[in-house]
């Protein structure tokens, strides 16, 4: 099992955060190609492919004794919950909000997951954010509020969906950190059993939507380029799962949430320039930039080397 009590170095914290950011950006491009360019009909079944890849890879690595995690048991299944349910809810509301919001507003409103993560870390993990971190988060949320006040494409239902998405993102991150703080599963067991328990739930949703019929009649299955990109997406899904857990283990669920928002910075501006659904206004544009500035302030304090040695994260205090 992994040694979880050792405080990771600053380079390990920064490295794992960059690994997560890069993995997240790469999978966006691959998924965009599979789902948009080739018009694969079921994002849920693509997610199932990513979970299946994680199960196969981790099982193989355990078989050749490169990694280790607990064997199947009712106790282990009970230990993993409620992560599969939180993952499922996060995925559902994420897809629903994406359909109704412009890309820049989606990116900005996702920053409310940072505030929710900070609150849940205090409530569940008993970790209190330090003052510079609270100030940085306040800047991010303030910018998001300014942007939302003049969102010319306001949609109440979409706003509700994305706030629920934010809540389940925060809950998933905090409970992942809580599970990692224990010594029963470890990061590999957490990845394996979360995928194993989530897979039937997502398959059930896909079946209820009739996705199996759509996928079985999908015309691109004889296209080698699509096949390569489909399996690349599945493998990148596994890499992304690993990078999220590694970043959460080395840093905190709060930092992982912020990194997830920061990697969307270039997506935000890309959507402004090339997206067809963003309606420009000066107040909205200013709010987005204020939120971006808050992200940069957070990153400075989160990864700033502490002056004194401590076993707690530099951005948190007990």
ZAMARGU-4260 file (C-alpha; in steps of 0.2 Angstrom, whole numbers, plus 5000, padded with zeros to 4 digits):
<rodrens>
0) 5000/5000/5000 | 5005/5018/4997 | 5013/5028/5011 | 5000/5042/5014 | 5007/5050/5029
5) 5022/5057/5021 | 5021/5076/5016 | 5025/5077/4997 | 5038/5089/4991 | 5034/5105/4982
10) 5040/5098/4966 | 5029/5083/4968 | 5014/5094/4971 | 5017/5105/4956 | 5021/5090/4945
15) 5005/5081/4949 | 4995/5097/4946 | 5003/5100/4929 | 5001/5081/4925 | 4982/5083/4929
20) 4981/5099/4919 | 4990/5092/4904 | 4980/5076/4904 | 4963/5085/4906 | 4967/5096/4891
25) 4973/5082/4880 | 4957/5071/4883 | 4946/5086/4879 | 4954/5086/4861 | 4952/5068/4859
30) 4934/5067/4866 | 4930/5082/4855 | 4936/5073/4840 | 4926/5057/4844 | 4910/5065/4849
35) 4910/5080/4837 | 4920/5076/4822 | 4915/5058/4821 | 4898/5061/4830 | 4899/5046/4841
40) 4881/5045/4848 | 4884/5041/4866 | 4895/5051/4878 | 4890/5039/4892 | 4896/5024/4882
45) 4912/5032/4879 | 4914/5035/4897 | 4911/5016/4900 | 4925/5013/4888 | 4936/5024/4899
50) 4931/5015/4914 | 4933/4998/4906 | 4951/5003/4901 | 4955/5007/4919 | 4949/4991/4925
55) 4959/4981/4912 | 4975/4991/4915 | 4974/4990/4934 | 4970/4972/4934 | 4984/4968/4922
60) 4997/4978/4933 | 4991/4969/4949 | 4992/4952/4940 | 5011/4955/4936 | 5013/4962/4953
65) 5018/4980/4948 | 5004/4987/4959 | 4993/4981/4973 | 4976/4984/4980 | 4963/4974/4990
70) 4954/4959/4982 | 4936/4959/4979 | 4925/4959/4994 | 4909/4966/5001 | 4919/4976/5013
75) 4929/4984/4999 | 4913/4988/4989 | 4905/4997/5004 | 4921/5006/5007 | 4921/5014/4990
80) 4904/5022/4991 | 4897/5035/4989 | 4910/5039/4976 | 4901/5030/4961 | 4885/5039/4965
85) 4894/5056/4966 | 4903/5052/4950 | 4887/5047/4941 | 4878/5063/4947 | 4893/5074/4942
90) 4893/5067/4924 | 4874/5068/4922 | 4873/5086/4927 | 4889/5091/4918 | 4882/5085/4902
95) 4865/5094/4905 | 4873/5110/4909 | 4885/5109/4894 | 4871/5108/4882 | 4863/5125/4887
100) 4878/5136/4892 | 4890/5145/4881 | 4908/5139/4883 | 4915/5154/4892 | 4900/5155/4904
105) 4901/5136/4908 | 4920/5139/4912 | 4916/5153/4924 | 4902/5146/4933 | 4912/5130/4936
110) 4922/5141/4948 | 4908/5139/4960 | 4914/5121/4963 | 4930/5129/4971 | 4919/5138/4984
115) 4909/5122/4987 | 4925/5112/4989 | 4932/5124/5002 | 4916/5123/5012 | 4915/5104/5011
120) 4934/5102/5016 | 4930/5112/5031 | 4914/5102/5035 | 4920/5085/5031 | 4939/5085/5032
125) 4940/5098/5046 | 4952/5108/5035 | 4951/5127/5036 | 4958/5137/5021 | 4970/5151/5025
130) 4967/5169/5022 | 4976/5171/5006 | 4967/5156/4999 | 4950/5163/5004 | 4954/5180/4996
135) 4959/5171/4980 | 4943/5161/4980 | 4933/5177/4984 | 4941/5185/4968 | 4937/5170/4957
140) 4919/5169/4964 | 4917/5188/4963 | 4922/5188/4944 | 4910/5174/4941 | 4896/5184/4949
145) 4900/5199/4938 | 4901/5189/4922 | 4884/5180/4927 | 4875/5197/4930 | 4877/5202/4912
150) 4876/5185/4904 | 4865/5189/4889 | 4861/5171/4886 | 4854/5168/4904 | 4846/5152/4906
155) 4839/5148/4924 | 4838/5129/4921 | 4856/5128/4914 | 4862/5138/4929 | 4854/5126/4941
160) 4861/5111/4932 | 4879/5118/4932 | 4877/5123/4951 | 4872/5105/4954 | 4887/5099/4944
165) 4898/5110/4954 | 4891/5103/4970 | 4894/5085/4965 | 4911/5089/4958 | 4916/5096/4975
170) 4908/5081/4984 | 4917/5069/4973 | 4934/5077/4976 | 4932/5079/4995 | 4926/5061/4997
175) 4941/5055/4986 | 4953/5064/4998 | 4944/5056/5013 | 4946/5039/5005 | 4965/5043/5001
180) 4968/5048/5019 | 4963/5030/5024 | 4975/5015/5021 | 4962/5002/5015 | 4961/5006/4997
185) 4976/5016/4991 | 4975/5026/4975 | 4975/5011/4964 | 4961/5002/4973 | 4951/5018/4973
190) 4953/5020/4954 | 4949/5001/4951 | 4934/5000/4962 | 4926/5017/4958 | 4927/5012/4940
195) 4920/4994/4943 | 4906/5001/4954 | 4902/5015/4942 | 4902/5005/4926 | 4885/4996/4929
200) 4876/5012/4934 | 4882/5021/4918 | 4877/5006/4907 | 4860/5006/4915 | 4858/5024/4910
205) 4864/5021/4892 | 4852/5006/4890 | 4837/5017/4896 | 4842/5030/4883 | 4843/5017/4869
210) 4861/5021/4866 | 4866/5003/4863 | 4856/5003/4847 | 4863/5019/4841 | 4881/5013/4844
215) 4878/4996/4836 | 4873/5004/4820 | 4886/5018/4821 | 4894/5020/4803 | 4912/5024/4808
220) 4916/5007/4816 | 4925/5002/4800 | 4935/5018/4800 | 4953/5014/4806 | 4956/5033/4811
225) 4940/5033/4822 | 4945/5016/4830 | 4962/5023/4835 | 4955/5039/4842 | 4941/5029/4851
230) 4954/5018/4860 | 4965/5033/4863 | 4950/5042/4872 | 4948/5026/4883 | 4966/5025/4887
235) 4967/5044/4891 | 4952/5042/4902 | 4962/5030/4913 | 4977/5043/4913 | 4965/5057/4918
240) 4958/5046/4932 | 4975/5043/4939 | 4981/5061/4937 | 4966/5067/4947 | 4969/5055/4961
245) 4988/5059/4961 | 4985/5078/4962 | 4972/5076/4976 | 4984/5064/4985 | 4999/5076/4984
250) 4989/5092/4986 | 4971/5093/4992 | 4954/5091/4984 | 4953/5110/4984 | 4969/5112/4973
255) 4963/5099/4961 | 4947/5108/4959 | 4956/5124/4955 | 4968/5116/4943 | 4953/5109/4934
260) 4946/5127/4932 | 4963/5134/4928 | 4966/5122/4913 | 4951/5129/4905 | 4958/5147/4904
265) 4964/5145/4886 | 4947/5136/4883 | 4938/5152/4889 | 4947/5164/4877 | 4946/5151/4863
270) 4927/5151/4865 | 4926/5170/4865 | 4936/5171/4849 | 4930/5155/4839 | 4914/5150/4848
275) 4897/5154/4840 | 4887/5155/4856 | 4896/5168/4866 | 4888/5185/4866 | 4900/5199/4871
280) 4897/5212/4884 | 4910/5223/4893 | 4903/5218/4910 | 4903/5200/4906 | 4921/5201/4899
285) 4927/5210/4914 | 4920/5197/4926 | 4928/5183/4917 | 4945/5191/4918 | 4943/5195/4936
290) 4939/5176/4939 | 4955/5172/4929 | 4965/5184/4940 | 4959/5175/4955 | 4964/5158/4948
295) 4982/5165/4946 | 4983/5172/4964 | 4977/5155/4971 | 4990/5146/4961 | 5004/5157/4968
300) 4999/5154/4986 | 4994/5136/4984 | 5011/5131/4977 | 5022/5144/4986 | 5035/5135/4996
305) 5031/5136/5015 | 5043/5144/5027 | 5041/5131/5040 | 5040/5112/5039 | 5022/5105/5042
310) 5013/5089/5038 | 4998/5099/5033 | 4996/5107/5016 | 5003/5125/5015 | 4986/5131/5009
315) 4976/5123/5023 | 4976/5124/5042 | 4968/5112/5054
</rodrens>
